[in-house]
Structures are given as structure tokens and as C-alpha cells.
Amino acid sequence: MRKIIQNIKSASKAREFLTEKKFYECIDLCNMQIELTPNDFYSFYYRGQCKTHLKLYDEALKDFNEALINADKNAFPKLMKEEKQEVEIRIANIYRRQRKTENALEVLEILIKKNPKYSGAYTEKAGILSDLGQYQAALDNINLAINYSPNDKKLINFRAKLINYMTN
């Protein structure tokens, strides 16, 4: 029980460091936590986010993939389902940043097949398609995302921008 409490405190502190953009402090904390608990999801997850901010994309991908492996070992599988979706979006986003569009779209297609009502996957896919100048396909994906998250203001604004761009 004490170990679980320590893991929760560590994850909370790592999230705090990340929010404050104290990336190196967060990485150090995550490294210590990984030494104590090698299968800790959140330490790899937060360390991956820090490395993404520092543009250490290959290292971030390794951390996110390790987080996915550890999520499957977690005692709370329902909680981990949403967390895993977020990790997969982050992996696709790294591929997008690296201009590995095919890899990003492949990750998103798999995510959509596993979770067809997850609006985040459609949103990230719409962003990539927009980057590629495929505005109608981007709009179609945003509309799907809005279907599953009808009150999301960011999605509605993204759709309005796409429509405005397409009609001007």
C-alpha cells in the first residue's frame, strides 16, 4: 500500500513539474521512480512528454511505447484505456512533428479501429490531413470528432477555420 501511495505522489509531482515546464526536474524524478518501480506507467508517460517538449523525439517515442506496455500491466485497466489513447495520440503527434506522416496516420487508423468513438484520434488525423492540404478529408474527420464530442469548442473552432479556409 505504501508503494502505491508513493507512486501516486511521484506522479503528482511529475505532473506539477511538467505543468511548470521544469522538464529536467521532471525527468530526474521520473528516472528515480523508474528505478524504484520499473513498470510505472506515469513515470514513462511524463518523461515522454518532457522529452517531446525538449524535442528528443526518438527518446520520447521509447518512453511512450514503454508506457503502453506498462499500462497493460496496471491493476486498473479501465483507467488505463483512456491513458493509452492519450499516449497513442502523443506518438502520432511525434511522428507528425518528424514529418513521418504515414507512420502518424497508421497509428491513428489503428487507434480509430480500436476506439471508433474517441474524438481525439479524429482530431489529430484532421490536423495531419490539413497539413497535407487535404482540407475536405480534414473536415470530414473533424465532423466525426464533433459527433462524439459535440460541445468541444476547440473542435467547433477548428471546423469553422477549415470551412473558412476552404470557401475563401
Secondary structure, DSSP 8 states (H G I E B T S, - for coil): -HHHHHHHHHHHHHHHHHHTT-HHHHHHHHHHHHHH-TT-HHHHHHHHHHHHHTT-HHHHHHHHHHHHHHHTT-S-HHHHHHHHHHHHHHHHHHHHHTT-HHHHHHHHHHHHHH-TT-HHHHHHHHHHHHHTT-HHHHHHHHHHHHHH-TT-HHHHHHHHHHHHHHH-
